[in-house]
Amino acid sequence: MTAPVTTTTATTGTGTGTGIGTTSVQKALYVYGITPAGVRTPRSPGVDGAPVRLLTESGLCAAVSAAPPRLRPRRRDLLAHQAVLDELAAQGPLLPMRFAVLSPRTDILTDQLRADAAHLTGQLNGVRGCVELNVKGTVVPGHFADLVRRDDNLRTLALRTRRRPDYEANVRLGEAIALGVRREARRAAREVVDHLAPLAVRTVQGATDDEQVLSASFLLRSADETRFREAVAARARACGDRLALSVTGPLPCYSFVDPRPAPAGG
């Protein structure tokens, strides 16, 4: 996610930036997130130990600090970024920025807050009283026998391999079983999302692969978090032979910020 403001991001190989602009890191502001005006300044030190301050414009606040001379995703800086966001999120709605989002100058950032005030305020209202939980599901590889019993094609291939065993036949059977296991896990993943999505305000699907077949973020009312976790536990019991589920959160609502940058300036 890029910031909903025009940004210049460090190009130090972090993989998190937009690469917009040419402003040097030394002159930039590091941006943590956007909140409604009136929040308390976070006490936690920011990235590279810099003090955090608030820029206020058009009923909004941007939490910022001086960008460090060299911006890298070091563990201490990632933790500092998260600590600032945690303090802001504890006070109310927050539009969090990913690590390494920069703005060239103070006046550019405040101009962008002013230009996008209605859009940003609408987003803040949309996540007010909400948290994000992420649910991941990975393939469980151990239900071969049951899968073969239920799949006519696999059963035929298994019998053929048993009668005339050789290396290539074993490879074909193994590949067919692995494909069947992933297919069953993906079906279970769809069932999980179908059961959980009605409990959420919004749902966003993330990237998957052959092993992690489910990655979905759910925007929840804070009061619904316990019920949601109970529903995840119920689905884990129902599909545990096919899909291993995990829940991460509550998180700042990263997945539900709709970036709409203002035109670049400066």
C-alpha positions in Angstrom: 0.0 0.0 0.0 1.3 3.5 -0.8 0.3 6.4 1.3 -2.9 8.4 0.5 -0.6 11.4 0.1 2.1 12.1 -2.4 5.3 10.4 -1.2 8.9 10.1 -2.0 10.2 6.8 -0.7 13.7 5.6 0.0 15.1 3.5 -2.8 17.4 1.4 -0.6 16.2 -2.0 -1.7 13.5 -2.5 0.9 10.8 -3.5 -1.6 8.3 -1.3 0.2 8.5 2.1 -1.6 6.9 3.7 -4.5 10.1 5.3 -5.9 8.3 8.5 -6.7 10.4 11.7 -6.9 14.0 12.4 -6.2 14.0 14.2 -2.9 16.9 12.9 -0.7 16.1 10.9 2.4 17.9 13.4 4.6 15.4 16.2 3.7 12.3 14.0 3.8 9.6 13.4 6.4 8.9 9.8 7.5 5.1 9.3 7.6 3.6 6.8 10.1 -0.1 7.4 9.6 -3.1 9.7 9.4 -5.6 10.3 12.2 -8.3 12.7 13.0 -7.0 15.9 14.6 -6.8 16.0 18.4 -4.8 12.8 19.1 -1.9 12.9 21.6 1.6 12.8 20.2 3.1 9.3 20.5 5.7 9.0 23.2 7.5 6.1 21.5 10.6 7.1 19.6 10.2 6.8 15.9 12.4 5.3 13.2 16.1 5.7 14.0 15.1 7.1 17.4 13.7 10.3 16.0 11.0 12.0 18.0 7.5 11.8 16.5 5.5 15.0 15.9 2.0 15.7 14.5 1.2 17.9 11.5 -2.4 19.1 11.7 -4.4 20.3 8.7 -8.2 20.3 7.8 -9.2 18.3 10.8 -6.5 15.7 10.2 -3.2 14.8 11.7 -0.2 13.2 10.1 2.3 11.5 12.5 5.8 12.2 11.2 9.5 12.3 12.1 12.7 13.3 10.4 13.7 10.6 8.0 17.0 9.0 8.8 20.1 9.4 6.5 19.9 5.7 5.6 16.5 4.0 5.7 16.7 0.2 6.0 14.2 -2.3 7.3 16.2 -3.1 10.5 14.3 -4.9 13.2 14.5 -2.0 15.7 13.1 0.4 13.1 10.3 -1.9 12.1 9.4 -2.3 15.8 9.6 1.5 16.3 7.3 2.1 13.3 4.8 -0.4 14.8 5.0 1.1 18.3 4.1 4.5 17.0 1.1 3.0 15.1 0.0 1.1 18.2 -0.1 4.4 20.2 -2.1 6.1 17.5 -4.5 3.2 17.0 -5.2 3.1 20.8 -6.7 6.6 20.5 -9.1 6.0 17.6 -9.3 5.5 13.9 -6.0 5.3 12.0 -4.9 5.1 8.4 -1.5 3.4 8.8 1.4 3.7 6.4 3.6 0.8 5.5 7.3 1.0 6.5 9.4 3.6 4.6 6.7 6.0 3.3 8.2 9.5 3.0 7.0 12.9 2.1 9.4 15.5 0.6 8.6 18.5 2.8 6.2 19.7 5.5 4.3 22.1 3.3 3.8 19.4 0.6 2.3 17.0 3.1 0.0 19.6 4.7 -1.1 20.7 1.2 -1.9 17.1 0.4 -3.9 16.6 3.6 -5.9 19.7 2.7 -6.5 18.5 -0.9 -7.6 15.0 0.1 -9.3 15.9 3.4 -12.7 14.6 2.4 -11.4 11.4 1.1 -9.2 10.7 4.1 -11.9 11.6 6.5 -14.2 9.2 4.8 -11.7 6.4 5.1 -11.1 7.2 8.8 -14.8 7.0 9.4 -14.9 3.7 7.6 -12.4 2.1 10.0 -13.6 3.8 13.1 -14.1 1.2 15.9 -12.5 -1.5 13.7 -9.5 -3.8 13.7 -7.9 -5.9 11.1 -7.4 -9.7 11.5 -5.6 -11.8 9.0 -6.4 -15.4 8.5 -3.9 -17.7 6.8 -4.4 -21.4 5.7 -1.7 -23.8 4.8 -2.1 -27.3 3.2 -2.2 -30.3 5.5 -0.4 -33.0 3.6 -1.5 -36.1 5.5 -4.9 -37.4 4.4 -3.8 -39.4 1.4 -5.7 -42.6 2.2 -9.1 -40.8 2.6 -8.4 -38.8 -0.6 -7.7 -41.9 -2.7 -10.8 -43.6 -1.4 -13.0 -40.7 -2.5 -11.3 -39.9 -5.8 -12.0 -42.4 -8.6 -9.1 -41.3 -10.7 -6.6 -41.4 -7.9 -7.9 -44.8 -6.8 -7.5 -46.2 -10.3 -4.0 -44.7 -10.5 -3.0 -46.1 -7.1 -4.2 -49.6 -8.1 -2.3 -49.5 -11.4 0.8 -48.4 -9.6 0.5 -51.1 -7.0 0.2 -53.8 -9.7 3.1 -52.5 -11.9 5.3 -50.4 -9.6 8.1 -48.5 -11.1 9.8 -45.1 -10.6 7.7 -43.2 -13.1 4.4 -44.6 -11.9 5.3 -43.7 -8.3 6.2 -40.2 -9.4 2.9 -39.8 -11.3 0.9 -41.1 -8.3 2.7 -38.7 -6.0 2.1 -35.7 -8.2 -1.6 -36.6 -8.6 -2.0 -37.0 -4.8 -0.2 -33.7 -4.2 -2.5 -32.0 -6.7 -5.5 -33.5 -5.1 -4.4 -32.5 -1.6 -4.0 -28.8 -2.8 -7.3 -28.9 -4.5 -9.1 -30.1 -1.3 -7.2 -27.4 0.7 -8.3 -24.7 -1.7 -11.9 -25.9 -1.5 -11.6 -25.7 2.3 -10.1 -22.2 2.1 -13.1 -21.0 0.1 -15.4 -22.5 2.7 -13.5 -20.7 5.4 -13.9 -17.3 3.7 -17.6 -18.0 3.0 -18.2 -18.6 6.7 -16.1 -15.7 8.0 -16.9 -12.9 5.5 -20.5 -12.3 6.9 -18.9 -11.5 10.3 -16.7 -8.7 8.8 -17.4 -5.2 7.6 -15.1 -5.9 4.6 -12.8 -8.7 3.4 -9.7 -8.5 1.2 -8.1 -11.6 -0.3 -4.3 -11.7 -0.3 -1.7 -13.5 -2.4 -1.5 -17.3 -2.1 0.7 -20.1 -3.4 0.7 -23.9 -3.5 1.3 -24.3 0.2 -0.4 -21.2 1.6 -3.7 -21.4 -0.1 -5.5 -18.9 2.1 -4.6 -15.3 3.0 -7.5 -13.0 3.8 -7.8 -9.8 5.8 -11.0 -9.1 7.6 -12.1 -5.6 8.8 -14.0 -6.2 12.1 -15.9 -4.2 14.6 -13.8 -4.4 17.7 -16.8 -5.8 19.6 -17.0 -8.7 17.1 -13.4 -9.9 17.5 -14.2 -12.7 20.0 -17.0 -14.0 17.9 -14.8 -14.0 14.9 -12.0 -15.9 16.6 -14.5 -18.5 17.8 -15.7 -18.9 14.2 -12.1 -19.4 13.0 -11.6 -22.0 15.7 -14.8 -23.8 14.6 -13.6 -23.8 10.9 -10.2 -25.1 12.0 -11.9 -28.1 13.6 -14.1 -28.7 10.6 -11.3 -28.6 8.0 -8.2 -29.5 10.1 -7.4 -32.6 8.0 -7.1 -30.4 4.9 -6.2 -26.9 6.0 -4.2 -25.5 9.0 -5.5 -22.1 10.0 -3.8 -19.2 11.9 -5.0 -15.8 12.9 -2.8 -12.7 13.2 -4.0 -9.5 14.9 -5.6 -7.3 15.8 -3.6 -5.1 13.4 -3.8 -1.6 12.2 -6.2 -1.5 9.2 -3.4 -1.7 6.5 -5.5 -3.7 4.0 -8.4 -1.3 4.1 -6.8 2.0 3.3 -7.7 3.2 -0.2 -4.8 5.2 -1.5 -5.6 8.1 -3.8 -2.5 10.3 -4.1 -2.8 14.0 -4.7 -0.8 15.3 -7.7 2.9 15.5 -6.9 4.2 18.9 -5.9 7.4 20.6 -4.8 
